[in-house]
Amino acid sequence: MSRTPRALAAVTLGVTAALAVSAAPAAADQGQRRFTPGAPGAGDPYFPDMGNGGYDVAHYDVALKYDPGTKGIQAVTRVKARATQHLSRFDLDFLGPLAISSVRVDGREASYTRTGAQELVITPPKGLRKNRNFTVTVAYSGVPQTVDDAALGTSGWIPTPDGAVMLNQPFGAAAVFPVNDHPTDKATYTFVLSAPENLTTLANGDLHGKSTRDGWTTTRWDMRRPMASELSMLAIGKYDVLTGRTQDGIPNLTATDHAMAIKPDDAQKFHDQTAQVTDFQSGLYGRYPFTSTGGITVKAGVGYALETQGRPVYDLGRRPGTIPRGSLLAHELGHQWFGDAVSPSRWADIWLNEGFATYSEWLYAEKFESTPVQDSFDTAYAAPASDPLWKGKVSDPGRDHIFDGLVYDRGAMAVHVLRKAIGEESFSRLLKAWPAAHLHGDASTKDFVRFAERLSGKDLDAWATAWLYSEGKPAL
């Protein structure tokens, strides 16, 4: 993510009144097995309510119909998962005012209740055995919630002048569909989006179907590589869409919001630069990790760009007629390896996303703008010791500071100092080996330090202590 300052076929759903049924007992015996509830969180200290335990999601199928008259949706989400314990009940994250009309587990009606800020607690007709595959189907409707957090900004369902966009970092996905909302439970996705035919519908992944009937157009998008829920996106509105391939042959889809009044030549430039940066970074970081690249410019008023998987979203609403600068493309596309292909095990590890994405900007500036990486480092390091940049720990910035300068700029400086410590050959290998080793998974700061030590043969305790685990301005 880059923030300023610095730091289905079309569905027609018969929606009835929401049914709230109290959950069954927390544990039940079936034969010799003891069935117990899944945990209501993933154990992340920064966001204790995010994610859930007791199962692993394999795939989300989100079918959503948008009505511009009501600004609301009618939707059905199917969650395919595998039980990781004998489950008596389990939670999905689902927040806001959306009204549920039915919940089914493997086609059978299930009991459910909504507790706390975001917990949808589901009790299936009978316990789910460990390692059993099961499907949860939730039908719901209403106007999704826009999440406004004083420290972390706006996410979730964000209305735009002619539709809406869904941006989910760190916790907006649960405002639009029921989900296991933590980066450690990645899954593949299908979005089937329906809207009036004068609107465009976009999502992560590849377009695998489009049809129009009775004035409604439906598109199907498949993300076939595992994706963290916070990296999912969709956009509905009036867009100009360009498609093609990069020189290396990677499919490329870019879209520009009509509300941004971007000229056709600039839209083409945005498309071409996206392809150029994708290929450049593939040379640095290894094979591009997804089946297509691209990007979307939108007038959303959120004040940031976001590395949504395979297709970053750039909000430039305060500067109509403009397109993302090259360094911003480098940042969000760099995330495709650092943050998307490999996601943080805990939100405290987010410097592994943002430090490498900021370093991607520095590498871009050296290649295309004649600014050596060392100059970028020197500029950042010149901040006096009293600057807020040096307050806090890179490896544990705190819940309200995951988008602060210490994560971005100090993270990038830590990468550069590591480069000097292990040498050019090892660093070049590291940039490719790290995303490959944890492809479509997650990893922690400790995992990274151990990996860099094994790859380089260097003792990196001093580097990690000074640049990751301590406060204050490190000496050079």
Secondary structure as UniProt FT lines:
FT   STRAND          2..3
FT   STRAND          28..30
FT   TURN            31..32
FT   STRAND          33..36
FT   TURN            45..46
FT   TURN            48..49
FT   STRAND          55..67
FT   TURN            68..71
FT   STRAND          72..83
FT   STRAND          90..93
FT   STRAND          99..105
FT   TURN            106..107
FT   STRAND          108..109
FT   STRAND          111..115
FT   TURN            116..118
FT   STRAND          119..123
FT   TURN            130..131
FT   STRAND          133..142
FT   STRAND          146..149
FT   TURN            150..152
FT   STRAND          153..160
FT   TURN            161..162
FT   STRAND          163..167
FT   TURN            169..172
FT   HELIX           173..175
FT   TURN            183..184
FT   STRAND          187..196
FT   TURN            197..198
FT   STRAND          200..203
FT   STRAND          206..213
FT   TURN            214..215
FT   STRAND          216..227
FT   HELIX           229..231
FT   STRAND          234..237
FT   STRAND          239..245
FT   TURN            247..248
FT   STRAND          251..257
FT   HELIX           258..260
FT   HELIX           264..285
FT   STRAND          293..298
FT   STRAND          304..306
FT   TURN            309..310
FT   STRAND          313..315
FT   TURN            317..318
FT   TURN            320..321
FT   HELIX           326..334
FT   TURN            335..337
FT   TURN            339..341
FT   STRAND          342..344
FT   HELIX           347..349
FT   HELIX           351..368
FT   HELIX           373..381
FT   TURN            385..386
FT   HELIX           388..390
FT   TURN            394..395
FT   HELIX           399..401
FT   TURN            402..403
FT   HELIX           405..422
FT   HELIX           424..437
FT   TURN            438..440
FT   STRAND          441..443
FT   HELIX           445..456
FT   HELIX           461..467
//
